[in-house]
């Protein structure tokens, strides 16, 4: 095939994927769009098809991160997930990007920038910590999909194992069958309280009995959220062990806390486990501002423990001084600099074009390197499009089927079984991603 013919073929495939692969909520919201926003399921399937690869799930705390991640994915021909967590973009958000506007921001950016790779919009860490949260979620979760979500993480891991499962059963029914679904076991606490095989099996078996087949499971496997390196780092052997124990249920892994782990460890996770999704949050935020980071996105601090601003990168020196002054006035330290996102988003959007572009470019270059050299995600976009065309629909079939007895997994059995689990909870964690 000639080069021209190859290009034409790719366009034909894209146009057909655009026609059949966009979920109904996306078609309704953006009827004339050429953004290939798809179910998170197709991102997972594409990465599984490649093997030993991971899709980046970029937490779009600001619009610069979103644009940079999209441009990086286009360069790498990589399927991509753009997400925002409940703490970042929920009702009590510390970011201007939120659950209800992120799809509109992504769609507009894709059309403006000519992005043709498949992108999923993921509601990250929809946290459930008590019964009141469950009731509120029954109302709120449908609004997320009305606003353009194509995937969601129901995270009730802040509660005991039985309550986590019971809440996930109730709320799993509020996720459209075509949408990506992530579940979680074991809060992420860094130095203590790792997830166990028994806990993970309990959660996934119970969900399976009730006809809920998650695409991903997130574990407490030694990570932390934020800017600090994890005390243990990602426990590859533990992760591999849990994934192997769950093999009958065909569930993939979701890796959280990547900003605190080095690239070699992340490559090992890609090569040796069934992980297909990795959240990258704090690193991209810091890079967009122009802060100095190491190769895996951890902020580099000076001798006084302050962030180091790279000259002529990210925001202007004047803007950074203003951000520092605001943080000092509010008492923000370390990871709490994330709270600068909301008050400064509009100020950053009001910077000169060349400043905004260099912010985006910093994110793009970092994300591109991660996609190519760490996650092995190159060309997964083509595989996602193939999966859509093979399916002929926006709805991928579940990877698993029901193998557990629903009559056995009653609330009474769940409570009794959970009480027998030997868990390693550790102290209360920081649930913000």
Order of alpha helices (4+ residues) and beta strands (2+ residues): alpha-alpha-alpha-beta-alpha-beta-alpha-alpha-beta-alpha-beta-alpha-beta-alpha-beta-alpha-beta-alpha-beta-alpha-alpha-alpha-alpha-alpha-alpha
